[in-house]
């Protein structure tokens, strides 16, 4: 079953996500919107560089290490990574000439540093995920997040501003990866295999096109806001986007961390029918976790913003959160469920097509809606494009690995989420205010309502899983 693995990964993501969410709150009290906007631009560039040049390594490790856990592909991944770094270093001077003077040299250097250290860290974590090693995954992720918070706050206190924060976060990935590599290095490396490197390239390079489209889609709104509305505008927008990423994206990633390797292994060992059964479990669990969070955040957006963020950010972020939360939910379905169809079928061009069409629509809407409606227009562009991606992805998946659809599970999900939404809205109206106390009341009301409905309806097999866990223990005690 997927659920136990996904729940382990969910727990492993909660700690780092909590630290990251705390960091966002603190940054809004220590940095101005313009300073945070510089960090947003730098980290966005790093994400594009990472996807453009390194996604092929991550995708290959994810598939081939998960499919054959007895293999040790670390040396192939290291050679592929090092060679790609050399290529990026050679191309960097050309990129600097193109983006100067709109982007400072410090921001470019910080972006490249973050791209390299982030990618190396993600590849290392991909090995742990592929080998179904969630505990080790969790320890390293928690260490990285704690380092990021400590180094980030230190950089800001020393007067580094947004640029200092960019370098501090990059350093946290580097240090965490060095520490984890020392532990892993106790196992000797095999000799590099040219055949496996070629297999990496054949499989992974086409997916890089899709990864670039996805990375651009993830940051084009931020870069577009920076271009159209300035650095302060992207500071407001970046905080709202990061909050939704922490609350919705992290949860979706935890499910995908279990779903993807299990699906690959199931297809190799048991065939398509068993794989579809695992995917059916996975999509219900994914939606059961992200839908209530996104809907709750949309309802309680103004309470969240006013209770947690610095005064300069509250009004703008409160308006943006509902749009970005629903958009992030739709994006999670695209990225963490629909894309597995293309990867199982080894049809990367379909994933490229899917991401490219979403990206094109997003860009077109961004440059129409943002000048007309400001920050809300940029967020609306993301929501519309991501929502369009779901039916498009379902249609394309019929030409790859057809994905299951569980109507009964969807009905249960809608019912439980409706109960949660009603409880959240009622609590918000009944307890007027925008402080921490109101936020806690609204959160507890929605959480209890959803948990009760999920148990009653056995959403994602939650009640059955708890019963199967307790039954032997009750029998033993009796």
Secondary structure, 3 states (H helix, E strand, C coil): CHHHHHHHHHHHHHHHHHHHHHHHHHHHHHCCHHHHHHHHHHHHHHHHHHHHHHHHHHHHHHHHHHHCCCCCCHHHHHHHHHHHHHHHHHHHHHHHHHHCCCCCHHHHHHHHHHHHHHHHHHHHHHHHHHCCCHHHHHHHHHHHHHHHHHHHHHHHHCCCHHHHHHHHHHHHHHHHHHHHHHHHCCCCCCCCCHHHHHHHHHHHHHHHHHHHHHHHHHHHHHHHHHHHHHHHHHHHHHHHHHHHHHHHHHHHHHHHHHHHHHHHHHHHHCCHHHHHHHHHHHHHHHHHHHHHHHHHHHHCHHHHHHHHCCCCCHHHHHHHHHHHHHHHHHHHHHHHHHHHHHHHCCCHHHHHHHHHHHHHHHHHHHHHHHHHHCHHHHHHHHHHHHHHHHHHHHHHHCCCCCCCCCHHHHHHHHHHHHHHHHHHHHHHHHCCCCCHHHHHHHHHHHHHHHHHHHHHHCHHHHHHHHHHHHHHHHHHHC
